[in-house]
Every structure is written in structure tokens, then in C-alpha cells.
């Protein structure tokens, strides 16, 4: 009887130790956090905004944009159809395209953006890949130099921002009035991908943001960051 009790205590102690180590790794090592979350990706909901902007003095050709949707196999409906502003329903996400008057030569007056996406992990991966294809086609058809564009990704975490760190995350959310931090992306996640080298992200209280003139880099960063959702 004593031997059985000792075995139970030994097994319980070992399991407790393993659980403690795994919990510590999960909350303190973001690379391990990413690995675990990737295993549980199917049920996760990803919330993000995605935007690309550039300068164009001539009127943008919306028919060329609409043909870009068809080129990669998307059927669409228009839920807003103004002269210089349209919102397209592409099934799994809404895409807005709008053009404003060019006031300053440095202004980017054309904006293409995914609006308030809240989708599963699997759909988010498809959206980000198709978005890159659509925007690259628009650049080609509208003769836009991609290096003179700017793309921005904002991921919305609410109260579960993993980049805030355990100490901040455990504080009463109301006690943190404001928070912003600029960090090296590869350093914080232990990543050695050369395409994201020297990439900085901005960490806010309930979100993170990455802005770049390289759309492929943005897609790479997005795919990694999608794994930070619980």
C-alpha cells in the first residue's frame, strides 16, 4: 500500500514539475508560445487590419482592380460603389479601395485595405496570401513602383497581447493607461529569417503594428504573428 502511495506521489510530482516547466516556457518564451499555438491553430480567430497605400495622380481604374480579383479566382459583390471609393465583398473578407485628391506630392492618395477581418487561422493565411497576389497585380496593371508604396498590418489582441510580457499582462488592464514600444521583430521571437531582418514592430496595449514598403516581408511577418493568438 505504501509503495502504491509513493508511486502515486512520485508520478504526481513529476507531472506537476513538467506542467510547471511547460507553463513557464509558454508564458516566458515566445518561440515556445508560437509552437504551441500553431498546434492549436484551427480554432483560433485572427483579428487584423491590412492596408497598402501609394500615390497616383491619374484616376485609378477600378475595372483593372476588379479584373485582378477574377485573375486569382475571386468572385465579388460591391457593397459600396461610389465614384472614387468602393468596398468589395470577396467572400471571406471585405476589401476597400479608395482614392482621394492629391494635395501634396508626398501624400499617398490611393488606399487598398482589408477591413476589420475576424477570421479563422486557416482563412487568415489564405487572405494574406491572396491579398499579396491582388495588390501585386494592381501594382502591375496600374504601373506602380512597389518600393514607393507602404503596407501596414495591425493585429488586434484585446486583453491578450502576448507581446506585452507576463508581468504587464498580469496587471489590471485598467491600470495600464497607455503603452507603446518599438522592438526588433527577429530578436523578440528568436527568428532568423533573413527576409525579416532589421524589421521593427510597434507594440501597443491591445495590438501590434508593422509597416513596410516590402509587401512580401509584411506577409512573412503576418504568418508568424498569426500564431501568437490563443
C-alpha positions as CSV (number, residue, x, y, z in Angstrom):
1,X,0.0,0.0,0.0
2,X,2.8,2.4,0.9
3,X,4.6,1.5,-2.4
4,X,1.5,2.4,-4.4
5,X,1.1,5.7,-2.5
6,X,4.8,6.5,-3.1
7,X,4.4,5.8,-6.8
8,X,1.3,8.0,-7.0
9,X,3.1,10.8,-5.2
10,X,6.2,10.4,-7.5
11,X,4.1,10.4,-10.6
12,X,2.1,13.4,-9.4
13,X,5.2,15.3,-8.5
14,X,6.8,14.6,-11.9
15,X,3.6,15.7,-13.7
16,X,3.5,18.8,-11.6
17,X,7.1,19.6,-12.4
18,X,6.5,19.0,-16.2
19,X,3.4,21.2,-16.1
20,X,5.3,23.9,-14.2
21,X,8.2,23.9,-16.8
22,X,5.8,23.9,-19.8
23,X,3.7,26.8,-18.2
24,X,6.9,28.8,-17.6
25,X,8.0,28.2,-21.2
26,X,4.6,29.1,-22.6
27,X,4.4,32.5,-20.8
28,X,8.1,33.5,-20.9
29,X,9.5,32.1,-24.2
30,X,7.5,33.4,-27.2
31,X,9.1,30.9,-29.6
32,X,7.6,28.0,-27.5
33,X,4.3,30.0,-27.3
34,X,4.3,30.2,-31.1
35,X,4.9,26.5,-31.4
36,X,2.1,25.5,-29.0
37,X,-0.4,28.0,-30.6
38,X,0.4,26.7,-34.1
39,X,-0.6,23.2,-32.9
40,X,-3.9,24.7,-31.8
41,X,-4.4,26.9,-34.8
42,X,-7.6,25.5,-36.3
43,X,-10.0,27.0,-33.7
44,X,-8.3,30.4,-33.4
45,X,-9.8,33.7,-34.5
46,X,-7.5,36.2,-36.0
47,X,-8.4,39.9,-36.0
48,X,-6.5,42.3,-38.1
49,X,-6.5,45.3,-40.4
50,X,-4.3,45.3,-43.6
51,X,-3.6,48.3,-45.8
52,X,-1.5,49.3,-48.7
53,X,-1.2,52.9,-49.9
54,X,0.5,54.7,-52.8
55,X,0.5,57.9,-54.8
56,X,-1.3,58.2,-58.2
57,X,-2.1,61.4,-60.0
58,X,-4.4,59.8,-62.6
59,X,-7.7,58.3,-61.7
60,X,-7.4,54.7,-60.7
61,X,-9.0,52.1,-63.0
62,X,-11.4,50.2,-60.8
63,X,-12.1,47.8,-63.7
64,X,-8.5,46.7,-63.7
65,X,-8.7,46.1,-59.9
66,X,-11.9,44.1,-60.4
67,X,-10.1,42.0,-63.1
68,X,-7.4,41.3,-60.6
69,X,-9.9,39.6,-58.3
70,X,-11.0,37.4,-61.2
71,X,-7.4,36.6,-62.1
72,X,-6.9,34.8,-58.8
73,X,-10.3,33.2,-58.7
74,X,-12.4,35.5,-56.6
75,X,-16.0,36.4,-57.3
76,X,-17.1,39.7,-55.8
77,X,-20.0,41.9,-55.0
78,X,-19.9,45.6,-54.3
79,X,-21.3,46.7,-51.0
80,X,-20.2,50.3,-51.6
81,X,-20.0,51.7,-55.1
82,X,-19.0,55.4,-55.1
83,X,-17.1,57.0,-57.9
84,X,-13.7,57.0,-56.1
85,X,-14.4,54.6,-53.2
86,X,-15.6,51.0,-53.4
87,X,-15.9,48.2,-50.9
88,X,-15.8,44.7,-52.3
89,X,-17.1,41.5,-50.6
90,X,-14.7,38.8,-51.6
91,X,-16.5,36.1,-49.6
92,X,-14.1,35.6,-46.7
93,X,-13.1,39.3,-46.3
94,X,-14.0,42.9,-47.3
95,X,-11.6,44.9,-49.4
96,X,-11.8,48.7,-49.6
97,X,-10.3,50.7,-52.5
98,X,-10.4,54.5,-52.4
99,X,-8.7,57.4,-54.0
100,X,-8.6,61.0,-52.6
101,X,-7.4,64.2,-54.2
102,X,-3.6,64.5,-54.4
103,X,-2.9,67.6,-52.2
104,X,0.8,67.1,-51.6
105,X,3.4,65.3,-53.7
106,X,4.4,63.2,-50.7
107,X,0.9,62.1,-50.0
108,X,-0.3,58.6,-50.7
109,X,-3.8,59.1,-52.1
110,X,-4.8,55.6,-53.0
111,X,-5.6,53.1,-50.2
112,X,-6.3,49.4,-50.6
113,X,-7.3,47.6,-47.4
114,X,-8.8,44.6,-45.7
115,X,-11.4,45.9,-43.4
116,X,-11.8,44.6,-39.8
117,X,-11.0,41.0,-40.7
118,X,-12.0,38.5,-38.0
119,X,-11.5,35.0,-39.4
120,X,-10.1,31.6,-38.5
121,X,-6.3,31.0,-38.7
122,X,-6.7,28.9,-41.9
123,X,-8.7,31.7,-43.6
124,X,-6.3,34.4,-42.4
125,X,-3.4,32.6,-44.0
126,X,-5.3,32.4,-47.3
127,X,-6.4,36.1,-47.0
128,X,-2.9,37.4,-46.5
129,X,-1.6,35.3,-49.4
130,X,-4.4,36.3,-51.8
131,X,-4.0,39.9,-50.7
132,X,-0.4,39.9,-51.8
133,X,-1.4,38.5,-55.2
134,X,-4.2,41.1,-55.7
135,X,-2.0,44.0,-54.7
136,X,0.9,42.9,-56.8
137,X,-1.4,42.6,-59.8
138,X,-2.8,46.1,-59.1
139,X,0.8,47.4,-59.0
140,X,1.5,45.8,-62.3
141,X,-1.7,47.0,-64.1
142,X,-1.6,50.5,-62.6
143,X,2.2,50.8,-63.3
144,X,3.0,51.4,-59.6
145,X,6.6,51.1,-58.2
146,X,6.2,48.8,-55.2
147,X,9.1,50.4,-53.5
148,X,7.2,53.7,-53.3
149,X,4.2,52.1,-51.6
150,X,3.6,51.5,-47.9
151,X,1.8,48.5,-46.4
152,X,0.7,48.2,-42.8
153,X,-0.6,45.3,-40.7
154,X,-2.3,45.8,-37.4
155,X,-3.1,42.7,-35.3
156,X,-5.7,43.2,-32.6
157,X,-5.3,41.2,-29.4
158,X,-7.6,43.0,-26.9
159,X,-6.5,42.0,-23.4
160,X,-4.4,39.0,-24.5
161,X,-1.5,40.7,-26.2
162,X,1.4,38.2,-25.9
163,X,4.0,40.8,-26.7
164,X,3.2,42.8,-23.5
165,X,5.1,40.2,-21.4
166,X,3.9,38.2,-18.4
167,X,4.4,41.0,-15.8
168,X,2.4,43.6,-17.8
169,X,-0.2,41.0,-18.9
170,X,-0.9,40.1,-15.2
171,X,-1.5,43.7,-14.2
172,X,-5.0,45.0,-14.1
173,X,-5.7,46.1,-17.6
174,X,-7.3,49.4,-16.4
175,X,-4.1,50.3,-14.6
176,X,-2.2,50.5,-17.9
177,X,-3.2,53.8,-19.3
178,X,-1.0,53.7,-22.4
179,X,1.7,51.5,-23.8
180,X,3.9,51.7,-26.9
181,X,7.2,50.0,-27.6
182,X,9.3,49.7,-30.8
183,X,11.2,46.3,-30.9
184,X,13.3,44.2,-33.3
185,X,10.9,41.5,-34.6
186,X,13.6,38.8,-35.1
187,X,15.0,39.4,-31.6
188,X,11.7,39.2,-29.8
189,X,10.6,35.9,-31.4
190,X,14.1,34.3,-31.8
191,X,13.6,34.3,-35.6
192,X,16.5,34.1,-38.1
193,X,14.6,34.6,-41.3
194,X,16.7,37.0,-43.4
195,X,13.6,38.4,-45.1
196,X,12.5,39.9,-41.8
197,X,16.0,41.0,-40.6
198,X,16.1,44.5,-39.1
199,X,12.3,44.5,-39.0
200,X,10.8,46.6,-36.2
201,X,7.3,46.2,-34.9
202,X,5.3,48.6,-32.7
203,X,3.7,47.1,-29.7
204,X,0.7,48.8,-28.3
205,X,-1.5,48.0,-25.3
206,X,-4.0,45.8,-27.3
207,X,-2.4,45.4,-30.7
208,X,0.8,45.4,-32.7
209,X,1.7,47.2,-35.9
210,X,4.2,46.6,-38.7
211,X,4.7,49.0,-41.6
212,X,6.9,48.5,-44.6
213,X,7.4,49.2,-48.3
214,X,8.0,45.5,-48.9
215,X,4.7,43.6,-49.1
216,X,6.4,40.1,-49.1
217,X,8.1,41.0,-45.8
218,X,4.7,42.0,-44.4
219,X,3.2,38.7,-45.4
220,X,6.0,36.8,-43.7
221,X,5.6,38.8,-40.5
222,X,1.8,38.3,-40.6
223,X,2.1,34.5,-40.9
224,X,4.4,34.3,-37.9
225,X,2.2,36.7,-35.8
226,X,-1.0,34.8,-36.6
227,X,0.5,32.1,-34.4
228,X,0.5,34.5,-31.4
229,X,-3.3,34.3,-31.0
230,X,-4.6,32.0,-28.3
